[in-house]
Amino acid sequence: MHAYKRGGATSYQLVASLLTYAVVAHWNCIADRGGTHPDAWAYVPSLSGRQGLHPLARIASQFMGRVPHVPVHVSETVGDKRSFNPAHFVLSPSGAGSRHVLLLEDTWVGGGRLQSASALLKAAGVDQVTGLSVARWLDPGREPTKLFIEGLKENFDPDVCPYTGAHC
């Protein structure tokens, strides 16, 4: 996952393919969970001080079409990068008024950043936030993750909906 941010063409294409397929294939399931299709999208920016357009934003902007982008930015005060803290982020004024935002995250480690950005959007008046993570970082050295891995019964299947757990 780190390689796609550094310009690795193969890993960039893999992330682009996974994200595009997940959104397109499961678009109606996203609407079913939120009651409506998303009327905006956002991504969780990197807390590491990345400059310029985030690669995930570049990928998403290519297939989200006319669905508006809600800019979420890193605030000037960032504490523990993996903790839940909505103050890690600030919302662009243009983000107000969206009812259902699809929030994209490239890598889920512990969930703190996705949950923090989601809380920020909810506090700004967004009715529904639906999160979608492209990849999950699994550390088998952590006991909860070890148990999760041991409980997996099947290999990854992109046709299994991340929202319903069934084939769409």
N, C-alpha and C positions, 0 to 999 in steps of 0.2 A: 504494500500500500504506500510505503514511503517513496518507492521508485516512480510512481506516476506523477508525483509532485515535482520530481527533479527532472522531468522531461523524458523519462524512459518510454519510448514509443510503444513497446509491447504492453507494458503495464498500464499505460494511459488508455490504450485501446480496450484492454480488458475491463477497466473500471468504467469506461464509457459504455461498453456493451452491457455490462451488468446493470448499471443505473438506468440506461434507456429501456432495456427489456423489463426491468422491475416496474417502472412507472407505466409504460405502455400496456403491459400484460395485466397489470393489477389496478389500472385506473378506476374501473367501476367498483372494485372492492374498497378502494380509498373513499370513493363517494358514499358507498353503503355505510362505512364506519362513521363518516362525518355528516351524513344526511344530505350532502351536496358535493359536487365535484369541487376541488380546490379552486378558489378564485385568485390565488396568489401562491408563489413559492419563495422559499428562502433557503439558505444553506448556513450551516454552522461554520463560522470562520475559524481559522487556526489561531490559537492563542500564543503562538510562538513568534508573532511579529512579522508574518509573511507580508511582503509588499506586492502590489499589483493584483491583478485578477486571479482569484483562487482557481486552480484547475477544475475543481468540482463545479464552480459557477460557470466556467467556460463550457463544460460538458452539458450541464443542464440547460443553459441558455440556447443550445442548438436544437433541443427537441421540445421545450416547453411551449413553443409557439407564442400565441398571444396571451398566455397566462402571465400576468405581471410578476416581476421580481420584487420582493420586499427586502431591501438591504439591511442586514444585521451586521453591525461592526463591533470590533473589540473595543472595550472601554479602556480608559487610561489606568484603571486600577484592577489588576488581575492578581488574585491570590493563588491558592492551590489550584492548578489548572485542571485537575480531575474532579474537584469537589463540585457539589451543587451550589451555584452562586449566580443568580440572574444578573448581578452587578458586573459580571465579566463582560457583558454585552450591552450595547446601546442600539436603539432602533432608529433608523432614518425616519424623519417626519412623513415621508411618502408611504410608510408602512401602515399608517392608520387607515381604518375603514375596511380592511379585509375581513371576511367572515370565516373563511376556511383556508389555512395556509398549509401547504405540503413543505415540511422542514426536512432538508436533506443533510445527511452526515456521511462523511466518507468512511470513518472507522469508529465503531463502537468498542470502547474499552470497558468503561465502567458505567457509562451513561450520563455522567455529570454535565458534560457540555451540551448534549442534545436536550436534556431536561432543563438546564439553565436557560438556553435560548427559547425553549418552548414556554417556560414561565414568563420570560420577558414579553413574548408575543401575547400571551394571555393577559398579562397585566396591562398591555397597550390596547386591549379591547377585542382581540381576535377571539371569535367564538369557539373555533375548533382548530387544533393543531394536530396534524398527522405526521409522525416521524417516519423516516425511511433511512436506514443505514445500509450502505453498500456492502460493508464487510464487518465482521466481528473478530476482534483480536482475542484469541483464547490462550490463556496462560495456564497450562496444566499443573503448574506449581501451586496455584491458588485452589484451596479446597472446594469452594463452590463451583469453580470452573471445571475442576477435575471431575466432580460428580455430574455436571452437565454433559461433559464429553462422554463419560461412561454410559450415560442414559440415552445417547443418540442411537437411534435404531436404523437410520438410513443415511446415505450420503446426501449431500446438498442437491436439491432439485429446484431449478429456477421456476418451474411451473407450479410449485407449491406456494400458495399465497402467503406472504408474511403477515397478513392480517387475519385470514380465516383458518390457515393451516390445511387447506384443502386445495385441490386443483380447481382453477377458475374456469 
